[in-house]
Amino acid sequence: MSYFEQYYNVEREKTLRGYTRPLDLTDFDDMNWMTSDEHLEKVATRFDRVSKISLLTKKMIARLSLLDERSYGAGLFGANRAGLYQPRARRKKSK
């Protein structure tokens, strides 16, 4: 769980909820999945079938604190904030 604090969104909410078992992508090497979009649907389908492991219960999620300001600032240092996802409620209206 040492990486837990590094998963957050622009609202400082911690977002790591689980992970999947490893997927061996070498199974798809003959499809040139790294350089062609043609067979990515097959990769996605296999990925959807991989076992998922939850880390938190709903009760635990509800009790999560927001990421502290210092870590948030450090994590976004040098980022182009205009290019970050903004939830609808917080988007600035165009004039």
CORVEN-V581569 format. One record per residue. N is the residue number from 1. RES is the residue in one small letter. PHI is phi in whole degrees, -180 to 180 (NA if undefined). Layout:
N & RES & PHI
N & RES & PHI
This chain:
1 & m & NA
2 & s & -66
3 & y & -97
4 & f & -55
5 & e & -67
6 & q & -84
7 & y & -103
8 & y & -151
9 & n & -112
10 & v & -68
11 & e & -96
12 & r & 69
13 & e & -83
14 & k & -74
15 & t & -117
16 & l & -70
17 & r & -121
18 & g & 180
19 & y & -152
20 & t & -114
21 & r & -65
22 & p & -61
23 & l & -117
24 & d & -80
25 & l & -74
26 & t & -64
27 & d & -61
28 & f & -107
29 & d & -59
30 & d & -70
31 & m & -97
32 & n & 54
33 & w & -61
34 & m & -76
35 & t & -122
36 & s & -137
37 & d & -84
38 & e & -55
39 & h & -112
40 & l & -63
41 & e & -62
42 & k & -66
43 & v & -64
44 & a & -62
45 & t & -62
46 & r & -64
47 & f & -61
48 & d & -62
49 & r & -88
50 & v & -69
51 & s & -60
52 & k & -109
53 & i & -116
54 & s & -80
55 & l & -103
56 & l & -130
57 & t & -88
58 & k & -59
59 & k & -65
60 & m & -65
61 & i & -61
62 & a & -63
63 & r & -96
64 & l & -66
65 & s & -85
66 & l & -72
67 & l & -64
68 & d & -67
69 & e & -58
70 & r & -64
71 & s & -66
72 & y & -62
73 & g & -61
74 & a & -66
75 & g & -67
76 & l & -101
77 & f & -57
78 & g & 84
79 & a & -75
80 & n & -85
81 & r & -62
82 & a & -65
83 & g & -91
84 & l & -82
85 & y & -61
86 & q & -121
87 & p & -57
88 & r & -50
89 & a & -63
90 & r & -107
91 & r & -65
92 & k & -79
93 & k & -76
94 & s & -77
95 & k & -97
